[in-house]
Amino acid sequence: MYDQLATYYDALVKDEEATAAWISFVNKYAYGNTFLEVASGSGEIILALADQGYHMTAGDLSVKMLQRAQVKDHSEKVEWHCFDMRDLRQFTVYDSILCFCDSINYLIECEDWRLFFQEAYAHLKENGVLLFDMHTKDRLMEFAEEYCEAGYINQTAYEWTISAEGDLLYHNFVFYDDGAKPSLEQHVQRVMSSDWVTACLKEIGFQVKIVTDFTKPGCQSGEKYFYICKKISKGEKR
């Protein structure tokens, strides 16, 4: 995954206004100064946070996405690793753990979500915070009818379609070389029930707060739910 898309990722989805919104969200809800970002992608958010003085560790399962991030300005401010978000055993404990840009939706099985939450809890300091976002069920309705985008990126022709089937979102990318030969890549995401996710987090030991689309309190109609999950102190009520 991301073998083809990594080359075009920033040109396709980079949004400075959205990055600024992420930074504002982190500044408002994160705890402390030592952060671990999982599924950090091309590094836009983590590099902006590093420029603010946070101590950043980050990484991704995709080697090619990591390579894109590591050649950017100020990448030396971040400690980079290639790893699976479901296994954080190589890491220490942090004030905050971040998982953004609906990356968690790439976990297809319920057990994988639970495993990530358990790993995050184990690698947070007391009172530490897990911040992540996920698609809402509205996204399934949005893409019940297939979305299609086509154009050129750096003189490379591409097509991008998104469709929903059950609780899964399918992203299909096609990139054409100079001879019109296609390179295909499919990404699959699972859209989970917010009730199940919240119950799972609380069972593990988190205190949970949710906002919709960065600012709207609670679960409302929108594209994404943003979770603020605090590892509560011993004796503190959830």
MOFENJO-V843592 format. One record per residue. OMEGA is omega in whole degrees, 0 to 359 (* if undefined). Layout:
omega=OMEGA
omega=OMEGA
This chain:
omega=183
omega=177
omega=178
omega=189
omega=184
omega=182
omega=187
omega=192
omega=183
omega=180
omega=183
omega=189
omega=183
omega=184
omega=184
omega=178
omega=179
omega=178
omega=178
omega=178
omega=177
omega=182
omega=178
omega=178
omega=179
omega=180
omega=181
omega=192
omega=183
omega=179
omega=172
omega=189
omega=179
omega=186
omega=167
omega=173
omega=175
omega=181
omega=188
omega=174
omega=183
omega=168
omega=184
omega=183
omega=184
omega=180
omega=177
omega=178
omega=178
omega=178
omega=178
omega=176
omega=176
omega=176
omega=193
omega=166
omega=185
omega=176
omega=186
omega=176
omega=181
omega=178
omega=183
omega=176
omega=176
omega=179
omega=177
omega=181
omega=188
omega=177
omega=181
omega=179
omega=176
omega=179
omega=178
omega=179
omega=184
omega=173
omega=188
omega=177
omega=170
omega=184
omega=177
omega=182
omega=180
omega=182
omega=182
omega=186
omega=181
omega=186
omega=176
omega=177
omega=187
omega=174
omega=181
omega=173
omega=185
omega=174
omega=192
omega=175
omega=181
omega=179
omega=182
omega=180
omega=175
omega=174
omega=189
omega=184
omega=178
omega=182
omega=178
omega=176
omega=180
omega=181
omega=178
omega=180
omega=179
omega=178
omega=179
omega=180
omega=182
omega=184
omega=173
omega=172
omega=175
omega=185
omega=177
omega=188
omega=169
omega=177
omega=175
omega=174
omega=177
omega=177
omega=170
omega=177
omega=177
omega=180
omega=178
omega=178
omega=180
omega=184
omega=174
omega=170
omega=188
omega=174
omega=180
omega=177
omega=179
omega=179
omega=181
omega=173
omega=181
omega=178
omega=175
omega=178
omega=179
omega=170
omega=179
omega=177
omega=176
omega=178
omega=180
omega=175
omega=186
omega=178
omega=181
omega=171
omega=179
omega=175
omega=179
omega=181
omega=174
omega=177
omega=185
omega=177
omega=184
omega=179
omega=180
omega=176
omega=184
omega=169
omega=187
omega=176
omega=179
omega=174
omega=180
omega=178
omega=176
omega=179
omega=186
omega=174
omega=178
omega=178
omega=180
omega=181
omega=181
omega=179
omega=180
omega=180
omega=181
omega=178
omega=180
omega=177
omega=181
omega=166
omega=193
omega=170
omega=182
omega=168
omega=180
omega=177
omega=174
omega=193
omega=186
omega=185
omega=176
omega=179
omega=179
omega=175
omega=182
omega=183
omega=187
omega=168
omega=178
omega=184
omega=173
omega=189
omega=183
omega=173
omega=191
omega=178
omega=178
omega=179
omega=179
omega=180
omega=177
omega=*
